[in-house]
Amino acid sequence: MILAVLVLSLKPSFHGELTIPNTPAEKAANLIKEEFAGTSEQSTVNIVFKAPDNRTLESEDVQSKITEVLNEISKDSKVASVQSPIELNNLNEDKTIGYAQVTFALEADKVPEKSKEYILDSIEITRDAGIQTEIMGGDITFSSIQFEGIYEVIGVVVAFIVLAITFGSFIAAGLPILIAVLGLGISLLGIMIGAYFIDLNSISIILAAMLGLAVGIDYSLFIITRFRQELAKGHAINNSISIAIGTSGSAVVFAGLTVIIGLLGLSVAQIPFLTLMGVSAAISILAAVLISIITLPAILGMIGHRLSPAKESRFWQKINGQNRTDEEKANRWGRLVTKHPIIISLVSIAFLAILTIPFFHMNLGLPSDGTAKSTEMTERRAYDLLTEGYGEGFNAQLVVAAKVSKVTEETPQVIGEIVKEISDLKDIKSVSPLIPGPSGEIFMIQITPESGPDDIETKDLVNLIRDKSKETEKEHDIALMVTGSTAMNIDISQQLNDALPLFASLIIGLAYILLVMVFRSLLVPLKAVVGFLLSLGATLGFMVFVVQDGHFINFFGFPSESPILAFLPVITIGILFGLAMDYEIFLVSKMRESYMHTGDSRKAILYGMRDSGRVVTAAALIMMAVFFGFMMNPDAMIKSIGMALPLEYSSMRLLSE
């Protein structure tokens, strides 16, 4: 407890950047930093203004308020310079929108929170005067990704209701949540300590919280269910605990390890932020497993018979089937599945196959401020103002650096001709004047596309310029390098896309081998792998249908249409790997146990579904409730992950039975 208070009091920080070292765009950015060294230790913030109705930014009273704000901001000792929209001559055509530029004498990650807060407080001067004022921080984040709190609590409340219905007891319903919260607290504490030594993305801790909470509830649910079943059979408390840990506890350990393996497997992509996300989530899963098999048995021993199922409970009458034959104990769904296995299988497969169809035109990308953030955030409102004033391409500006291998007298002329050829490329709105570097070997231009940062046309333009570089290198020994935040996002998305086939193949192969080892069968693992692929396709297909194609985006709360989050498929595969194992293990292990007692495969399926099917359904509902809580987060990245994971669980639940 003392350690937790100490860690939280030091306020560990998490950044919002998603970066990959050594991408073409980053190499170009480093080259420009070295050449134009004067700006390497600086960072800028744009303050966007929109004049009130029937006024312009050139109106005397409007200018007076803007000047007052900028003078106030310039009092911060960390600010190197402040330039007004008039000084920058950047007003739009009707003079209603413009932006000031605040330059800090620090790199973006070193700008203190006090300076950010000072800017936010200062712009209230113009806001109070009716001038819309928003901030676009570039690399400086003003609206960080965070828990919304209330929505996550709602998810936990729904989980409690599901548990109460499942167990018919408030004590039994509260215990899995208590265990999950304990495990989550320990894991998050460890992750926060790690944040002091390693740069962690804010997504990492949110993903860890999502999985740790949901998995912690589910794993303890399986153990408590088996414990109550054994108590109902008349076993002593200690014997019931031993059987529960020996059966369901063993399944929890194996299931948890498979999820951890899947998450750690994210390192195969060799993308640092993805590796750290996987490690953070794996820590939360490990904590959930350890708490479930170490702390939970001790609590079960203390509570004892207070967890015994009530005799009149309809749930336990169905589980234990008192005064009924073994055949009558099996649930209706189990009897239906065993009676019509081919029809049920084909209908399930067809349904998931239909959901998979949109997957084949999936477009990966990293969301911009215009798609990732809600209108509640100042960056999003600034983005919209800049789009309104200058067009979509203003937020997708590209920087092209021309690197000359051998400088001659003809170099400036050749560079000028290359710039003219670039200007004639499709989807270019404007090209800035050529800026030569001090060395004479580096030249720089800024390009404003017609299309936005998330549009395929912008990606095509980046590729066109890079393709042209092959031509200029061959003819003139001049390399063209493209950078800027849009180009960096394109490169990150491409590297994630390139890593997907290898990662998917590795995970699928590993899943098959592990299941062969557990079940000593070739067909059961094959069925799990097919289910894995169908669930993956259905999940990503539905995400494309909603997020990318724009169907029901308002219903699900997405700000606008956008590409699929670039790392979502990899994250989905890593997590789904564990889920495929979980449900197969919990259901098939119970079927195998029944088969060892009866020797009848049909009865084994019926009894396995009877004893585990309802609990697996409850587990899936709990997972979905917790993740839906995170889906309510206004940030599009968190919302995407929160939406994808319930889809995984529902599709796996469909295939598992």
N, C-alpha and C positions, 0 to 999 in steps of 0.2 A: 504493500500500500504506500509506504514511504517513497519507494522507487517510482511508483506511478505518479505521485504528486510532484516529485522532483522533475521527472521527464516532461510532464504537461506544463509545469511552471516555466520551463525553458523554451516552450513554444517551438517545437521542431517544425521546419518549413518544408513544404512540398511545392515544386514548381509545376507549371502547366505546359512546358515545352515537350514536344515529341521530336527528337532529333536522332539522326544516324550519322556517325562519323564517316568521312571519306566518300560521300556522295559527290557526283559531279558539281552540283550546286554549291555544296559546302567548300569544295576545292576552289571554285571560282570566287566565293565570298572571302576566303582566306587570302587569295591572290590580291584582291582589291584592297583588303585591309593592309597588307604589306606595302602595296604601292602608294596608297593614299593614307599614310600612317597617322595623319593629323586627326582622323575621325575614328580611329580604332578603339580609343578609350572613351568614346562618347556614346550616348543613346538619346533618342528623340521621342517626343510625344506630340501628337497632333491634337489640337483642340479645335473642334469643328463648330462653326457658328451658322445659324440660320436666322435671318432677319424676321421680325414680326410681319404680319400681313400689312400690305401697302407701304412697306418700308424696304430699304436696301441696307447692305452693310456699309455703304458710303454715307448714309444719313448721319448727320452730326451727332445726334443723341446716342445712336447705336455705336458709332465709333468711340464716343466718350466712355461708354460702359465697357467695351472691349479693351480699351487702353487701360482702364482702371483694373480690370482683371489681370491683364498681362503684367502691369506694374507690381501688383500684389504678388504674383507668382515669382517674379524676378528677385524678390527679397530673400528667397531661399538660397542659402549659401552653396547648395549643391547644383544650382542652375547656372550653366555657363552663358547661355544667351536665350533671348526671347524675340521672335519675329512675328509681327502681326500679318493678317491676310493682305493688308494694303502694301506692306513692305515686300511681301513675297509675290505680290501681283498675281494672286491665284483665285480671284473671285470668278464665279461661274458667269455665264452669259448675261443673266438678268440681275447679277450683283447681289443675289439673296443668300448665297452660300459661299463660304470660304473657310480657310483653316489657318490657325496660327501654329507656329512650331516652337516647342520648348526643348532646348538641348541641355542635357545633363552632362556634367564633367565626369561622369562615371559610366561604366558598362551597365547594361540593362539589369543584370542580376545583382548589381551592387547598389542600385537606387533604393534608399531606405523607405520603409513604409510611411514614415512621417512625411516625406516629400510627396508621396502619392496622395496621402490624406490632405495635405496642404493644398494641392491642386484641386481636389474634389471640393474642399471647403471654399476655395477662391471662386470657382465658377458659379457659385450660387449668386454672385453679384449680377451676372448677365442673365441667369435664369429668372431671378426675381424681376428683372426688367422686361421679361417677355421674350428674350432672345434664346432660342433653343441652343443649348451648349452641351456637347458630348465629347468624350475623350476616346481616341484610338491610340493605344500605347505601343503598337508595334511589338517589340520584344518585352516591353514592360507591361505586366498584367495588372489590370485594375479590378476586374471581376473574376475572382478565382473560383475554380470548381469546388463545390462544398456540399455537405449533406443538407438536405432540406429539413431533416428532423421529423416533422410531423408525418410525412408520407411513409418513412421507414417504420415509424411507430405503428401506423395503420396496418402495415404489412405484418408486423409481429402480432397485433391484436387479432387479425384474421387467422394467423397461424394458431393462436391460442384457442380460438373458436373451433377450428378443425380438430385440434387435439382433444378438446372437451367433448366433442361429438364422438370422436373415435374411442376415447377411453371411458366416457361417462363419469368422469371424475375430475374435479378442478385441481386436486393435488397432483394427479398423474399428468394433467394437461400443463401445469406450470413447471414441472420438473425438467422436461426437455428444453424449455426456453431458458431456465436458469442455467443449465449445463452449457447451452450454446453461448449465452452471454459471458459466462466465466471463461470459456475457451477463446471467445472473440476478444475479450479484454486483455488476456495474456498475449495473444498474437499481435494485437495492435500496439501494445506496449513495446514488444520486441521490434516491430517494424519502425516505430517512432524513434527508438534508440538507434536503429540502423540509419535513419534519415540524417543523423548528425555526421555520419561518416561517408555516406553515399548519396549522390543526387537522385532522389526518387520523384517520379512523376506523381501528381495528385491522383491520377487514375489508379495507381497501384494500390493505394490504401483503400479506395472505394471498392475496387474489385475484391480485395482481401476481405473487406467487411461483408460484402454481398455473399460470397461463398462461405466464409466462416460461420456466419449466422445461419444460413439455410442448411448447410451440411451438418452443423452442430445439432440443430433441432432434429434433423432426419436420423442421424446416427444414434442419438439417444432414444429416439422413438422406437427404432427396431429392437434395441436392447430391452427397454422397458416393456414393450409388447411381449417379448418372449418370457421375461420375468413374470409378468402377470399370468401368462398362459400356464406356466409351471406351478404358480401358486394355486391356480384354479384346479389343477390336477391333484392338489393335496400335498405337494412337496414342501419340505421345510424351507425357511427363508434362505439359509445358506446354500442349500442344494439348488434352489431356484436361481440364485445369483450365479452359482457355478455353471449351471446348464446354459443360462442366458449368455454369459461371457464366453463359454466354450463354443457356442453355436453362433448366435447373432454377433457376439463380440468379435469372433474370428472373422466373420464376414465383413464387419465394419473395418477391421484392420486392413484386410486385403482390398476392400473397396477404396478406403482412404489412400492406401499406397498407390493404387492405380491412378487416382485423381492427381496425386502428387507427382507421379511419373509423367503424366500428361502435361502438367503445368511446367515442370522442370524441362520437359522436352521442347518448350518454347525457345530454349537457348540454341536449338539447332538452327534457327533462322539467323543466328549471329547478329541480332539487332539488340543493342544494349538495353533500351527502355523496355522492350518486350521481355527480355530475360529477367529484368528486375520485377516486372509485373508478375511473371510466372513464379518467381521465388517468393514474393510477398504473399501471393495467394496460397502457395504451397505451405508457407508457415502457418497460415490460418487454418488450413485443412489438418495439418499435423497436430496443432493444438486441440482441434475439435476431436480428433481420434483419441489422443492421450487422455483428455478430460473424460471422454465417454467410457474408456476402459479402466481408468484409475479412480477418478473421483466419483463417477456415477455409481459403481458397485458399493462404495462406502455409504453413500446417501441412501441407496436401496436397503442396505442393512439397517440403517437407523429408522427409516420409515416403515419397512417391513410390511405387515398385513394391511396397513392403511391403503396400500396400493392394490389390494385384492379386488378383482372385479365383482361387482354386485351380482347376486344370483339372478335378479330379475332383469338385468341389462339385456336388451335385445341384441346388442353387439356380441356379448359373450355367449348368448344362446346360439348365435350363428357360428361363432368361433369353435365352441366346444360341443355343440350339438347334443345337449342333454336330451335323453329320451328319444333320440332319433338314430336311425341307422347310418352307417358310414356314407352310403350313397346320398342320403338326405342331407348330410352335413355339407356336401359340396355346393358351392354357390351356383346360381342359375347361369351366370355368364360362363363359368367354367364348363358346365354341362353343354351349353350352346356351342362353345368353341371346340370341344372334343367331338361334338356331333357333326359339326359342319366346318372342319378345319380349313379346307381349301377355299371355300367361299369367303370366310372371315378373313383369311390371309390376303386373298386377292383384293377384297374391298379396302382393306387397310393399306396395302401397297399402292393401289390405284389412287387413293386419296392423297397419300404423301407424294406420289409421282406428279400429280396435278399441281401441288404446291411447289414442286421443284422447278417447274417450267420457267418462271422468271429468272431463275438462277443463271441461265445461259446467256443473259445479256447484262450481267452484273458489272458495274463500273466502280472500281475502288478509288478511294481518295481520302484526304484528310479534310474535314470540314473547315471552312473559313468562318470569320466572325459573322458572316451573313447567313450561315446555315447551322453553325454549332451553337450559337447563343440566342437566347430568347430576347424579346424586345424589352425585357426588364433590365437588361444589362446595357451600360453606356456604350460599350464597344459595338454592340449590334446597332444601336441607334445612330452612332457615328458612321458605321458602314453604310447604313441606309441613306443617310444624308449625303455622303460622298457619291453614292451611286446616283441619287437624284440630281446632284449638281453637275457631275462630270461623266456619268455613264458607268456601266458595269465594269469596264476594263480598268478604271482607275484603281480599283482594289486588287487588281491582278497584275500590277506593273512588274516588268521583268528588267533585269540589269544584264547587259551583255558586255563582257570583257574580251577585247581582242588582244591576244598575246603574240607579239612579234618575235620570232626566233632570231632574225638578223635584220637590224635596222639599216636602211639605206636612205638616200635622198628622195627616193620615190615612195617611201613608206606612207607618208601622210596622204598622198594622192590615192594610193592603193586602198588604204583604210577608208577613205571617203567614198570610193567606188563600192566597196563592200557594204558600207552603211546604206548607200542608195539601193543596192540590191535587196538588203534586208527590209528596207522601207516598202518595197514593192511586194513583199510576201503577203499572203492572204491573212485576214483577221488583225491587221495592224491599224490602229487608229492614229497614233502619232509616235514620232521618234525624237528624242531630245538632241540638242547639239552635241557634237563629239567632244569628249573631255579627255585630253592627253594626260598621262601620268608623268611624274617628275623624271622617271628613268628614260622616257621616250620609247619604252618597249611595251607599255600597257596603255590601251585606249578604252574608254568606257562610254556607253550610251544607255539611255533608259527608254524602254519601249512600253507604250500603253496599248494593250490589245482592245479589240472591240468586245470581246467576250469576258465573262467573269472568271474568278479564280477556280471555280468548281466545274467549269464547262469543258467538254471534250475538245472544243476548238482551241482553247488555250494550251491544253496538253499537246495537241497536234502542232501548234506554233513552236513550242519549245523543242519538239523533236525535229521540226523543219530547220530551225537555226542550227541545231547540233549536227544534222545531216549536212548542212551547208559548210560546217567547219571542216568536214573531210575534204571538200572541194578546195577551200581556201588554204588548208594545210599543204595540200598537194601542189597547188599552183604558186602560192606565195609564202609558204612557211608561217602562216598566221592561223592560230587556233582561236576559235570562237567559243567562249564559255558562258553559259547562262546561269544566273543566280537570282536571288530575291526570294521572299517567303513563298510565293506561288510555285516557283521552280523547285524549292526545297521540298515542299509538300508532294509535288509530282514525283520526285526522286524517291522519297520515303515510301510512297504508295507502290511504286514500281518494284522496289526492293522487297517489300512485303509480298507482293504478287508473285515475284520470282521464287521466293522461299516456300510458297504454299505447296507446290507439288511434292517437293522433297519431304517436307514436314508431314503432309497427309499420308504419304506412302510409309514413312517410318512409324507413325502412330497406328495406322491400320495393321501393319505387319506385326508390331509389338502387341497390339490388342489380341490378334489371332493366336500368337504364341502363348501369351499368358493364359488365355481361356483354354487352350489345349492342355496346358499343364494342370489347370485347376479341375477341369471336367473330364480329362482323359478321353476326349471325343473330338472328332474332326467336324461333325455336322453342327453341333451346338455352337462352337465358335464361329463357324461360317455364317450361321443364322444371325449371330450377334454383329458380325462385320457388315452384313447386308443391311441390318437394321441401323447400324451406325451411319452408313452412307445415305440411306433413305432419310434418316432424321436430319442429317447435316444438310442435304439438298433441300428438304422441306423448310427447314429453319431459315437458310439463306435466301431461298426462293421467296418466302413470304416477306422477309426483310426488304428485298428488292422491290416487291410489289407495292409495299407501303412507302418506304423511305425514298427510294430512287424514282419509282414511277409516280409517286404522289397520291396513291389511293388511300383514303381514310387518314391522311396525315393530320388533319385537324382533330379527328377522334382520338388519335394516339398522342397528340400534343407536340408533334414535331413542328419547328418554326417554318420550314419550307422543304421542298424537294432537295435532295443532296445525294452525292455518291455514297456508297456503303463505306462505313468506317474501315479504313485500310487494314487495320489489324484485327477487325472483328472475325473474319473467317479463321485466322490462325488461333485466336483465343477460343472460338467456338469449338474447333477441332480438339484443342487441348483439354477443354472441360468436358466435351461430349464423350471423349475417350473414357473418362472416369465414370460418367453417367451410364454409358453402355455396359460397363463392367458392373456397376452397382446393381442395377435392376436385374441383370442376368444372374448375378451371384445370389441376391436375396430370394429371387423366385426359384431358380433352378436348384439351388442348394436345398431348399425346402422340398422340392419335388424329389430330389435324389434321396433325401432322408426318408420320405414317404415310401419311395420305391424299395429301399432297403428293408422296410418293415412289411410291405405287402407283396412285392414282386410283380405287381400289376402296373404297367406303364400308364394306362388310362387313369386308374385311381390315383397314381402318383401325381399326375397333372392336376386332377380335380382337387386333391387335398392340398397340394402346393399352392394353388390359386386361392383356395379357401382360407388357408392359414396366413398367407403372405400377401395375397392380391389386394385386400382391403387396406392393409398397412402401407403397401407400396402406393396405392392411390392417395392415401392421406399424406404420405411423404411428398408426392408430386404436387399436391395441392398446396402444401406448406411452402415448398420451394417456389412455386408460382406466386404465392401471396407475398413472400419476402421480396422477390425480384420485381414484382409489380410496384412495390413501394419505391424501389429505386428508379423504376421507369417514370415515375412522376417528377423526377428531378428535371429542372428546366434545361440543363446542359444536354445538348444533342448526343454527345459521346456516351455519357452515363445512361441516357435514355435508350440508346441503341443496344448497349450491353444488357440493360435491364429488360429489354423487350426480347432479345434473342434467347436468353437463358430460359425463360418460361416456355418458349416455343420448343426448345430442346427437350425439356422435361415432359411436356404434353405429348410430343411425338414419340419419345422413348416409352412413355406409359402406354400409348396405343400399341406399339410393337411388342412390348414386354408381355402383353396378355393377348 
